[in-house]
Amino acid sequence: MFWSYVQLDDGTQFAYSETRDDGTVRVAVERPVDLGFDHAECFLPAVNWFNVEGFSIDDLDFLTEFVRSNAPFIFELAERQKAGPAVSALAP
């Protein structure tokens, strides 16, 4: 499952998974285009892109820098997702 992280002015959206058992977090990026979406994915902390469709090398350079600079916060959010809700509802 992915959770939304941020949307840039051009419509590019970043989403992240919960922290996986191996300590990595999967990041997915989509950008709207005329007939659908450009798409790319990577795992933090390595940021090696895969499933890339429509993004140029320059685009991937920008995405890499963006993801690396946001990695601490993305990891924090992913850990919160793995831990579950902070408050549980108690039955009366």
N, C-alpha and C positions, 0 to 999 in steps of 0.2 A: 504494500500500500504506500502511496505517496501523499505528502502534505505540501500544500503551496507554501513557497518561501517568499517570492517577490515577483512583481511584474514590472518590467522596464517601460519607458515611455513609448517604445516602438511595438509594444505588445509581447515581447519576449518574456516567457514565464519560466521560472525555476521552481522545481519541486524536489523534495528529498524523502528518503525512506527513513525508517527507524534504524538505529545502529544495529548492524548485523553481528552474528556470533563471532566473526573474525575481526570485529572492530571497525569495519569499513561502513561507509554510508553511500548509498546509491543516489546520484543526482541526475535528474532528467530536465532537459531544456527544450522548449517548443517556441517557435516563432510563427505567427500567422503569415501565410502567403496567399496569393490569389486562389489556388486550388487546394488548399489544405494547410499543412504545417511543415516547417523545417523541424528536424528533431536531432537530438544528440544526447548521449548518456555517458556518465563516467562514475567511478568510485572514488571517494575521498579516503585516504589522503593522496593517492597516486595521481589522480586527474589524467587518466589515459582514456581518451574518448573512444566510444564504440557506438554502433547503431546510428552512425552519422548520415543524415540525409539533408542536403540543401545548404549546409553551412560551409563557407569557404575556409581556407587556412587562416586568413586574417580574422574571420569570425571566431574560429576556434581559439586563436591566440587571445582575443578579448574575453571569451567565455572562461578560458583557463585562468586568466588573471582575476576575473570577477569571482570565480568559485574559490580560488586559493585565498583571496583577501577576505572572503566571507566564511571560510572553513570553520574557524572557531565557533561562530554563532550557529552555523548549520549543525555542527557536532553537538552543541548544547541542546538545540531543539530536538535533534534525533534521539538523544539520550532520554529526553523527557517523554518522547513518544514510546520508547521501549519500556520505560518505567510505568507507563499507564497514567491514569488520571491522578492528580495530586490529592483530590478529595473523593472519598467514596461515599455513596449514599447509604445510610443505615436505615433498615426497616424499623418502623415504630413498634 
